[in-house]
């Protein structure tokens, strides 16, 4: 089974892990999270991330990070580069739909989970229209709909 590691700016990683546990309580064994505080040295972040990755790798793992080019992503890229080719992949821009898709399909191949994770992330972002509920009476304020004042 595929392991998942979230590396993100504090407190996002642990918050996402809590959301994952809430929805998928059986995922605890295959999911770890590393919150990166602003003052932690990169070497320490990498050491902690390496330990967490070792816990979840089985042997494949997906690392989810929050922002491309930031420290969490850079550490994840280094870890993936040190692993056997194709055993660890990194996807950035983590959000809840991405995480849920990854958890739902963690029994599939690493490449398939990466594809599903990216699709979940992008499909989970949309503008929601705000409309008036259909079963409520519209009250336009002080305007009385029975009175019509037309200027002629």
C-alpha positions in Angstrom: 0.0 0.0 0.0 1.1 3.5 -0.8 2.3 5.8 2.0 1.5 9.5 2.2 3.6 12.3 3.8 2.4 15.9 4.0 5.1 18.5 4.4 3.7 22.0 4.7 4.1 25.3 6.6 2.8 25.0 10.2 0.0 24.2 11.0 -1.3 23.1 7.6 0.2 19.6 7.6 -1.2 18.6 10.9 -4.5 20.2 10.1 -4.7 18.2 6.9 -3.8 15.0 8.7 -6.6 15.7 11.2 -9.1 16.2 8.3 -7.8 12.9 6.8 -8.3 11.0 10.1 -11.8 12.4 10.5 -12.8 11.2 7.0 -10.6 8.1 6.7 -9.9 6.8 10.3 -8.1 3.7 9.0 -5.4 5.8 7.2 -3.3 6.6 10.3 -0.8 3.9 9.5 0.0 5.2 6.0 -0.2 9.0 6.6 2.3 11.3 8.4 2.5 15.0 8.5 5.4 17.5 9.1 4.6 21.1 10.1 7.5 23.3 9.1 7.8 26.3 11.5 9.5 29.4 10.1 12.6 29.2 12.4 13.5 25.5 11.9 16.8 24.8 10.1 16.5 23.1 6.7 18.8 20.2 7.9 16.4 19.5 10.8 13.4 19.6 8.5 15.0 17.1 6.2 16.0 14.8 9.0 12.5 14.7 10.4 11.0 14.3 6.9 13.3 11.4 6.2 12.2 9.7 9.4 8.5 10.2 8.6 8.9 9.0 5.1 10.6 5.8 6.3 7.6 5.2 8.5 5.0 5.4 5.7 7.0 4.0 2.7 5.7 0.7 1.7 7.9 0.9 -0.5 6.2 3.6 -2.6 5.2 7.0 -1.1 3.6 10.2 -2.2 4.7 13.5 -0.6 2.2 16.3 -0.7 3.5 19.9 -0.1 1.8 23.3 0.0 3.8 25.7 -2.2 6.2 25.0 -5.0 9.6 26.5 -4.4 9.2 26.9 -0.7 11.2 25.0 1.9 8.7 22.1 2.4 8.6 21.4 -1.4 12.4 21.7 -1.7 12.9 19.2 1.1 10.4 16.8 -0.5 12.2 17.1 -3.8 15.5 16.2 -2.2 13.9 13.2 -0.5 12.4 12.0 -3.7 15.7 12.4 -5.5 17.5 10.3 -2.9 14.9 7.4 -3.2 15.0 4.6 -5.7 13.7 6.0 -9.0 9.9 6.0 -9.2 9.5 5.1 -5.5 8.7 8.5 -4.2 6.9 11.3 -6.0 6.0 14.9 -5.0 2.9 16.8 -5.7 2.6 20.5 -4.6 -0.5 22.7 -4.0 -2.0 20.3 -1.5 -5.7 20.8 -0.6 -8.4 18.7 1.0 -9.8 17.2 -2.3 -6.2 16.2 -3.3 -5.6 14.5 0.0 -9.0 12.7 0.0 -8.4 11.4 -3.6 -4.9 10.2 -2.6 -6.4 8.3 0.4 -9.3 6.9 -1.6 -7.0 5.4 -4.2 -3.9 4.6 -2.1 -4.2 0.9 -3.1 -3.4 1.9 -6.8 0.0 2.5 -8.3 2.0 5.5 -7.4 1.5 7.0 -10.9 -2.2 6.5 -10.8 -2.5 8.1 -7.3 -0.5 11.1 -8.5 -2.9 11.5 -11.5 -5.9 11.2 -9.2 -4.4 13.6 -6.6 -3.8 16.3 -9.2 -7.3 15.8 -10.7 -8.9 16.0 -7.3 -7.0 19.2 -6.5 -8.0 21.0 -9.7 -11.6 19.7 -9.7 -12.0 20.8 -6.1 -11.3 24.4 -7.0 -14.3 26.2 -8.4 -16.3 29.4 -8.1 -19.6 28.8 -6.3 -22.5 30.9 -7.4 -24.5 32.6 -4.7 -28.2 32.3 -5.3 -31.3 32.9 -3.3 -32.8 29.7 -1.8 -35.7 28.5 -4.0 -38.2 27.8 -1.2 -38.1 31.1 0.6 -40.2 34.2 0.0 -38.2 37.1 -1.3 -38.6 40.2 0.8 -37.1 43.2 -1.0 -36.9 45.3 2.1 -39.2 48.3 2.4 -40.5 48.0 -1.1 -44.2 47.0 -1.3 -44.7 44.9 -4.5 -48.4 45.9 -4.6 -47.5 49.6 -5.0 -46.2 50.6 -8.4 -44.8 54.1 -8.7 -44.0 55.0 -12.3 -42.7 58.3 -13.4 -44.2 59.4 -16.7 
